[in-house]
Every structure is written in C-alpha cells, then in structure tokens.
C-alpha cells in the first residue's frame, strides 16, 4: 500500500485501505467457572428446545397457513390425509389438504417426542454435574477433536481424476536469436532478484516492502499472512525454469497456507491471484496439493454469493462466511470487474471437482446480467446485490470494469470457442464501447475514455491499456469479418499506451493520462503520476507480438524492462515510484505480487518463442495465470479417465 494516501491506486484491483476503528467496548475476562457455564448452556438448550416445540402447539389458523418471504412458499412437514400419514417424505405447503384428526395425532406425537428429549437432556445434565471439572474438560476436548477430524476428512476428500493437458517443456520457448535470448535471461535475473528478496525479508507475508526490507500486506488480503506473492509467482517460476524456488513455494503452500483464518478478504483478488495461481501451478506441475488448496479456498468464497440476487459481496470473512461490500462503492454496490471476473476459475473448479456449484454460480451472474437493461449498450460499473439494480451510471474499460469484458472473450476461448453466449455478449459490449467510449485525439492518438453521468471523460487509465491485447485476442471470430479492424484497433491502443510511457522522464507510464487541451497521453494530477509496477502495457505488447511479430513490440517491451530495472530496482527488490515525470522520484516501498505474476511473466514470454504456452492450448486469466482450454461439451466437468 502506498505510503502517501493521495497516491492510492484508483482501480478495481487495488482497493483503498479501510480504517479500523478502536473497539467500542472494553474487554472483560470471563468469571464463570466451567460447571456454571455448562449449567447455563443446558438451560439455554432446554429453553430453545421448548420454544421450538411450542411452534407445533399453536392452533391451526388461516394466519399460520403460509410463510411469505417474498420469494417462495416455505415447505414444512405435513401429513397427507390421502396416504394415511405413512409417507413422511412428502412435503406439502402448510395448510393445504388439512385432516384435523391426524393433525392432532401428529401434534401429540411431537409433544411426546419433545418431552422425552427434554427429560433426556436433563438426565444428561445431572450426570455431567456429578463429574469433576477435569473430566468435563476432557470430554469437551474429545468432542472438539472429533469435529477437527471430521473437518480434516472433508478437506482431504479425494477429488475425481480428470484429463489434463500435456505438461509444458520448461526448455520450450527458446527464441533462437542470441540477442533476444540475452534479454530473456535478463528478465529471469530480475525475477530471481524479486523472489530472493521476498524470500529473505517477507517470506509468508503477502507482499514485500523492499526499502524497509520487511513483509507487507493490504486490506484486500485482510490481516492474515497468506503468502500472496508465493502463490502468485509460482507459475512464473516454473515457466522460467527456476525449479528450486518453485519447490520452496510448494513446500510453504503445503505446510503453511491456511484458509481457516479470521480474515476478511477481497473475493475478486483472492480468486484471480490465489485460485488462479493454484490452478495454473496444478496444470503445469501436476502436484495434487495445488488442486486441493484451490478447492478448499473456493469453498471459503462460496458464502459471498449468499445475497438476494446471487451477485457476490466484494469481501468475505474466510472463517465466518460473512460478506459485505466496499464502503466507497456506489450505494452499497458490488463492482462489475469483481463479480464479472470469476468465470474462468470457477468453470475450472467444476471441471476439477465434478461439482457444478461453481459453474452454476457464475452462470447465474451471466443470466442476470443478460436480463438487465444496458444503457446505450454499456454495462455500468456498479450493481446492487440486494436490489439487482445498477448503481451510478459510470462505465469504464479500465478500473472497475476492465476484466469483465476480458472474461467474456476468454470464456469463449476457454470453451474451445463453443460458448457462443459469451462471445455474443462480448461482441455486443465491444460494439457499444466503440460507439460511445473510443475516440481519436486531435494529435491522432486513439484512446478509450470513461462514461460518467451522460458524458465522456477524456481520460485513460494504465489499467485500460490491457484492452489493446484484448482486441487483438478477440479479432479472430469477430462479427462481419472485422478481424483486421480489431487487430488494427489493438495496435492503435498499444501505440497510445507506449506514448504514455515515452512522454515521461522515467519512460514508465503514469496511472492515468488525459487528452484535454494541449495535454495528450500525460498525467495532469499529481495523484495520477505514479507507477506501481503494473503489467497492462507490457501485456498488450506481448499479445500484439504474438499476432503480428512486429519487432517494435519487443523493442518497446525492452525499453520498459530497462526503465523498471533502472528506476524501480533497489537492493531489497523492486518498488513502485510516485512520480514518473521526476528524474529522482520517491519510492512507494511496495513490491506488488502482480509484478512477479504478470509484469515479469509477460516480459519473459515477449522474448520467448510462441511454442511456450501457445494460444491453441492456453488462456491466461486476468492475473496472467495460464489455464488450459477445455475441449469438452458445455455441461461436462469431469469423470473422464485420468491422464496424469
């Protein structure tokens, strides 16, 4: 997190720090003895049991025939007179087909059962009170151990075998050209510098403070040390052939990565970094620990979907399952780029487990979005999970919106181009974006603005620069034979974003840049001049290189790599800088996990040959974690013979 509040990133992926207030109440130590606590617990249990039983003693009345929650009738057990009460598996809506005599018999049976249960509980309480405190403690501990063992059994439940793609050859990707190979080796050295310093100074923490040389975390990961950099960097280490470092990370994950922590995390960030990173590591290296950990974590995220609409909360507590949204989001809304960036990982989770629950969650989101009104064909960035209504009509292909559009395209690609519903949504959205958001400046630079309150803001964020690569990736298969048009649009966005780098002193791009008046592709406000090791511009260079092999993209990528190494490298790793227009900028003292996951990976791939993670077999999630294309029917998730 930035050391200066004014320099906080303004994006959906880097959420501002939440201030934690002081506790409202003082802490008191418990004064009751164990036996007294146990008696109180028994009394409370008996009271609840009696209250529950009283429900069945209520007289039958039209006022109690149905519970209306505004959703569906609540089903409760009821005896069907036509079957003589011999089929307790049937459920009827309470009040229908009433048989008074049998209803009285059922009530009497329930009364007797509750009375017997109550007497049994009292007898057990008397027996407990005869025991010593040590005996009671031992029994409590025994019960706790049983619960723990049951939980462990669930966590280590064997997952079904699935077919997996052929493992990549870590020697693949040699560019052949000695000059290009030398540049690729330099990127690998930068990765090792970043990893080794994290290993020395921040091991187990989420990120590293390379100036202070200590661990760092932000509120997107809660207060837990979850080793975000380890999980995020694993596949990059593997691809680069840094196998010793990879095994260090695997060992930490196997022995220390724990999701049963009382910590509130970003559902979006944990999904793209942790689940995406673990899945990629599993597909690349084949170690079951990665698949198991991904599935365990996914289970912790599912309670976030418990909203009236099924649109997940932005944050969820991994222990309690309680969710909520960011306080700054419009009218308590969820963010489009967050709930819209789950599809790739969740489809793979269903594929790897045979459990359709993950697939169903993301498809429900898609169906809901399809039914909604789209102002000017655009998707606003805010959606209220309680009401299902849009919040503020702000549309962006940068922060708050970006990866939603990316995942529509990649859902189609990942399905081996069979998910035509996703492709249609992508095409419709891109056509609306072209009509309303894409413009050309007076200086000839094509940019993507932001739609706010009915007008276009002529500003583009660093995050938006990923779109150049997206347009190129989606060119093949576009409507009306417009593949050439979208490839050219990608090239124009790449050129604009390169200009945003080239017009700074450090040759590194600012967080946001404007196209107003005489200012083109430059940041105007001080809090938009920082560079936090972001990957989006380099990402677009790589995609454009793969599709065109135009040497300028490798040249631009090398310029960026040299600038990062010159201005962001410190003895303790790599740090973001606060002003790219200053020849001696201050550091923000954060080595972001995405620097290892994305920025360095894209640079390494840029200087590799195309046979390293080819697009015919792999699709990259928004954190640059490669996931294989699933050549399956749309509804098939698992059950095929294993090939690993």
N, C-alpha and C positions, 0 to 999 in steps of 0.2 A: 504494500500500500504506500502511496506517496507520502512523503514527509510533510508536504505543504497541502493543506486542504483545497486550495484553489486549483491544484493540479490533478484532482481526481479524474480518472477517465470517465467520459460521458458515453457509455455504451451499455448494451445489454449484457455483455460478457464480463465487465468489470464493475461490480456493484459498489456504491459508496458504503463506507463503514457506518455501521449502526452504533450509536452511542448507547452505552449500557448505564442505566441509572443506578443509584445506590439502592440497596434493599430498603423497602418501606417499613419492615418490621424487624425488631431485634431478634436474635437467635436465642432460644431458651433450650437448655438441656432437659431431656425427659426425666421426670422424677418418679414415675410409677415403677413399682417392682414388676418383674416378669409375670408373676402369678396374677397380679392385679390387672395387668394388660390382657392376660388370657381370659380372665372372667369378663372383662368389658367386651372383648371380641365375641365371646359366646353369647352374651346378652344381645349384642347388636345383631348377630346372625339369627338368633331366635326371633327378634323383632322383625327383621326383614322377611323371614320365612312366614311369619303370621300375616304380615301386610300383603305379601304375595298371595297367600291363601285366601285372604279376605276378598280378593278380586272375584273369586268364584262363588262367594256367598251373596254377592249383590243380586237383588231381584231382577228378573228379566224385564226389560223395559225398552220401549222404542228408542229411548235416548242412548241405550248402550248397544244397539244392534250393530253399529259400524263405527270404526275409527276412520275419519277422513283427514289424511295428512296432505291433501292437495296433490297426491301422486297416484297411488293405487290403494285398493282395499287391503287392509291388513288381515291376513289369514290367521285364525286361531283354531285349535282343535274343536270339533263339534260332532256329536253323534248323528249319523244319518239314520232316520227312522226306518227307511225302506230296507236297510241292511241289518237291522236289529242290533246295531252297535257292535258288530263283530268285525268291523274293518277299521281299526283305529288309524290306518294310514291315510284315510280320506280326509281332505280338508275342505270345509265349506265356509263361506263368509258368514260370520256370526249373525244369527237372527233369521237365516233362511231355513225353511223346512223344519220348523220347531215342533218337537214332540215333548209335551210338558212332563209326562210321566218319566220317560227315560232321562230327561234333563235333570229331574230331581234325583234319580238314582245316581247319575254321574256326579252331581254336586255332593251327595252323601259319600260316594266313594272317594272323592277328592278330599273331603273333610277328614275322613278316617286316615287317609294317607298322610296328610299334613300333620294330624295329631300324633300319629305314630313316629313320624320323622322328628317332630319336636321333642317327644319323650326320649327318643334315642339320643338326640343331641344333648339333652340334659343329663342322661346317664353317663355319656362320654365325658361331659364336663366334670361330673362328680369324680369319675375315675382319674381324670387328669389332675384334679386338685389334690389327690392322695399322693401324687408323685412329687419328688424333690425338684428343685429348680434345675439341677444338673440333668436329671432325666428328661425334663421338658425341653431343655436346650438341645439335648442330643436328638430327641425326636424331631424337633424343628429343623436341625441341621440335616437329618436324614431325608426329610421331605424336600429340603432345598436341593440336596444332591440329586434326588430323583428328577426334579424339574430340570436341573442343569444337564443331566444326562440325556433327557428327552430332547432338549433343545439342540444338543450336540448331534444327536441322531438325525434330526431334521436338517441341520446344516450340512452334514456329511452324507446326505442322501445321494445315492449313486445316480448320476444323470444318464439319460439314454445315449447309446452310441449314435454318432452322426457321421456322414461322409464329410471329409474336409478336403480343401484343395491341396494340390501338391505343394510341399514346403518349398519356399524360395531358396535358391542357392545364394549364400551370402557373398560368393565371389562374382555373382552376376552384376551387371551394371558397369563394368569397366569401360570407360569412354574410348579407350584406344589411343587417342591423342595424348602424348606426354604432357603437354601444357595444360589440358583440361584435367588430366589425372592429378597433376600437381595442385590445382585449385581444389579439387575434391578432397585431397589429402589435408589441405589447409582447413577446410570445413570440419573434417573429422578431428583435427587437432583442437579446434575451437570447442567442439562438443566435449572432448576429453577435459579441457580446462574448466568448462562449466560444471561437468559432472564431478570431477575430482574435488573441486572446492565445495560443492554441495555435500559431497561425501565426508569431507573433513570438518566443515563448520555447521552444516544444517541437517545432518542425517536424521531422518524420521520426521522432521518438520515439513510443512507443506512447501515452503519456498526458502530462499536464501537471501540474507542481507549481505551482499558481497563487500561492502565498505566496512560495516561493523563486524563482519565475519561471525554471524550467528544466524539462527533459524528465524523464519518469518512466516506469518500467516495472515489471512484476511478473513472478513466475515463471510465470504462465500463458502468457506470450509468450516465455519463455526469455530469452536475453541479447541478442537481436537487435533492432535498431531497424526494426520492420516497419510503423510508421505506423498503428497500430490506430485511432487517432482519425480519421485521414483516411478510411480505408476505411469505418469505422462511420458517419461523419457524411455521407457522400456523398449518399445518397438524401434525407436531411433537407434538405440544402442545395438540392437540385434541387426538391423539393416546395415549399419556401418561396420559390423563385424567386431564390435567391442564386447566380446562374449564374456570376459571375466567380469566386467562391470555389469553386464546383464544378469549374470548369476548372483552377484551381490544384491541386486534389486529383487530378484526372485526369492532369495533367501529371506530378505526383510518382509516381503509380502506374505510368505508362507508362515512366518513366525510372529510377526508383529502387527500386521494390518488387521484392525479390529473395527467392526462396524456397530458393535453394541455399545456405543458411547452416547452419553447425554449431550448431543451436539446438534445444533440447527444448521443445516447446510442448504446450499442452492441446488435444487433438483436438476436444473439445466447444467450447471458446471460439473456436478458430480457425475451426471450421465455422460457428457462428452469427454471428460478427462479420465474418470475412473472406469466406468463401464466400457467406454470406447477403448481406453488403453488396455484394459484387461482382456477384452475380446480380441484385439489385434495381437497381443502377445500370445494368446492361446492359438490363434490361427497360424502364426508364424513359427512358434517354437513347439507347440503341441503339448505343453505341460498342463495337466488337469487342474492344478492349483489355480490357474488363471480363470478357467471357466467356472470353477466352484465359487471363487471370490466374486466374480461378476454377478452370478445368480444370487448369492447371499445379499449383496448390496442392492440389487434390483428389488428384492423383497422388502427392503427397508424404505424404498422410494414409493412403493405402491400406495401407502396411506395418503400420499399427497393428492391422489386422484379422488379422494372421498369428498367431493364437492357436489352441490346440487346439479351442476351441468356436466361433471366429469372432466372439466378443464382443470388441470392440477394447480395447486398452490405453487408459488415460486420457491418457497422454503419448506422443509420438513425436518422435524426433530427425529434423528435416527433411532432414538430409544423409545420415545413416547408415541411417535407417529403423528403428532400434532403439526398441522400445516398453517401457513399464513402467507400473505403477500408483502412485498416491499412497501414500506410506509410512504415512499415518494411516488409510487405508481398511481396513475390517474384513477381516482375514485375506487381504490382498492382492487385494481385490475391485475390480471395476470398479463405477462408480456408475450407478444406473438413469437418473437425469436426464441423464447424459452420453451413454451409448451408446444411450439411447432418444430422443435429440434430434438425429437425423441425417436422418430420413426425408425431410422437405420438400426440403432442399438436395440430397440425393443423387438423389432422383427427378428433380429439375430438371436435374441434371448428366447423367443418362442421356438425358433428353429433348433436351438441347442438343448432345450429342456423338454420339448414336446408339449409345453403348457401354452395354450393360446391366450392366456390372460394378458400378456404383454402386447401381443398383436392387437387384441380387442381394444385395449386402452387407446392406442394411437389411432386405430381406425375410427373409433368413436369421435375423437377430436376432429378427424378429417370430415366425417359425415356432418358434424355440427357446423363446421366452417362452410361446407358446401351449401347448407340451407340458409345461411345468413345473407343479409344484404351486403353488397360490396360497393361502397360509394365510389363512383367513377371507375368501377372495376378493380379498385385497390383494396388492400387489407389494412385497416388501421392497426396500430401497434399495441393497443390496449383492449382487453376483453375481460369483462367482469365474470368471475367464475360462479357467482351466486345467481345473477340475473340472466346471464347469457347475452348481455348487450355490450356493444362496443363502448369503450370509454372515449377519451379525447380523440378526435379525428386527425391523428398525426401518422403519416405513412413515411417509412424510410426503408431504403435498401441497405442502409448502414446499421448502426446500433439500434437495437430494439426490434428490428425487422429482418435483418440480413439472412440468417441461416434458415429461416422458414422457407424462403424461396429456393435456397440451395438444396434443402432436403426433399422438396417436391421433385426436383430434377433427379436427385440421387436415389430416391425411392424407385423411380422408373428404371434407372440404370442398374440398381442392385437386384431388381426383379428380372434381370436379363431382358429388359425392355418389354415386359408383359403387363406392367401396372399402368395401363393406359389412362386410368382415372387420375393418377398423379401427374402424368405427362400433360393431360388437358388442363389441369389446374395451373401447372407451371406456365404453359403457353398463354393461357388467358391472362395470368398475372403479368407476364413479361410484356405482352402487348399493351396492357394498361400502363405499365411503368414507362414504356417508350412514349406513349401519348402524353403522359402528364408529368413525368419526372426527368426525362433525359433531354438535355439542351446542349447547344453549342455556344461557347462564349464568343465575345467579339474578337478575341485573339485566336479563335479556331480550335479551342480545346473542348472536347465532348466531356460532359460531366453529368452526374446523377444527383439531382437536388432532393430536398425533403418537402413533402406536402404538409403544411401546417395551417389549420384554420382557413382553408379555402384558397391559399395562395402558395406559390413555390418559393422556398428559401434556397437561394443560390449558393449553397454550401455543401461540400462533400467531405465525408469523414474518411480517415485511413481505413476503417473497417469496411467501408463501401468499396474499396479497391479490389476486394475479392471478386467482385462481380465481373471483372474482365475475364477471369478464368472460367467463371460460371457460364457466361455467354458462349465462350469457345467450347466448353464441355457439352453444352446443350445444342450446339449448332446442328450436329447430325441428328436427324429426326424431327427437325423443326417444321412448322407448317409452311405450305406454299413454296417449297423448295427454297427457303430463305437461309440455308446453311451458310452460304457465302456472306450474307448480310450480317449474321450474328458473329461469325468469325472476325469480320471487319470491325464490328462494334466492340468486341473484346479487345482488339488491337488498339482501338482509339482510347478505351478506358485505360489500358496499360500505358499508353503514351502520356495521358493526362497525369496518372499517378507517378510516373517517372519524373515528369516536370515538377511535381510537388517535392520530390527529393532533390532534384537538380537545382532548384531555386533557393536552397538553404545553404548556410555556411558549412554545415557538417555533412551535407549530401545524404541526410537522413530525413524522412518525411515527418511532417507535423501530424498531430492527432486529427486536425480538421483544417480545411482551407477553403477560401471563398472565391467567388467570381463576380465581385461587385466593383463597379467603377474601374479604376486602374489596377486593382489588385486581382490577379489571376493565379490560382493554384498556390496561394500563400496564406499562412495563418495571420489573422489580424489581432485577435485577442491573445493576451499573454497565457491564459489557461488552455490554449489550443496549440501551443508551440512545443509541447513535449513529445518525446519518442520513448515508448516503453518496450522496445524490443519486439514490436508487433510484426506478424508474418504476412499480412494480406497482400502487400505489393509484390513480394517475392513469390507468393503463391500464384499470382496471376502471371508473373514472368515464366514460371515453370510450366503452367498449362499452355501458355502461348508457345513456348519452346517445343513442347511435345506435339502440338498440332501443326506448327509451321516450320520448325527447325531454322528459324531466322536467327542468325548469330547475335543480333543486337540484344536478345533477351538474356543470353549468357553474359554478355558484356555488362548489361545493367545489373544483373544479379551479382556479378563480381564487384562492381562499384559499391553496392550496398554492403556486401560482406566485408570489404576493406574498411568502409566507414564504421561499421559496427566494431570491427577489431581495433580500430584506431581510437575511437571516441567512447566506446562503451566498455571496453575491456579494462578490468582492474586486477590487482593481484589476487583478490578473493573471488573472481568470477566475472560476470557481465552485469552491468547496471544500466537502467534507463537514464536518459538525460532530460533536463527540464526545459531546455531552450535550444532548438536545432538551428537557430539563427545567431547564436553566440559562439565565438571561437573558443571560449573557455566556460562551458556550461557546468552547472551544478548537477550532481547525480541524484537520482531518486532513491538509490540504495535498495533496489529490488531486482533480483534475478527471477523473472516470471517463469513458471513451469512451462508455459506455452512456447518460450524461447527454445527449449530443448525438444519439445514435442513437435513444433511446427516450423519455426523460422530456420533452425539448423537442418531439419529434415528436408524441407523444400530446397534449400541451397544444395544439399548433398545430392538430391535427385536431379537438380538442374544440371549438375556436372557429371551425371551418370548416363549410361545408355538407356534406351527405352525398355530394355528387357528386364530392368529392375522394377518390379511391381507394375506390370503393364495394365493399361486400362481395360483390356479384354477380360481380365480376371479380378480386378480390384477396384473398389470405390472408396475414397477417403472421406471419413466423417469430418465435421467442421473443426476438429482439433487435430486433423491430419493423421488420424489413426486408420490404417488400411483395413477394410473389411471385404471379404470375398463376395463376388456376385453369386446369388443363389439361383441356380438353374433348376427351379422346381415349379410345380403348379402353385397357383396363388394361395391355396389353403393348406399346403403340405409343409409341415415344420420338421418332422423327424421320423424316426422309425426305420430308416434305411440302414443297411449293414454298414458297420464302421469300416473305414479305410485307414485308420491310424493304428 
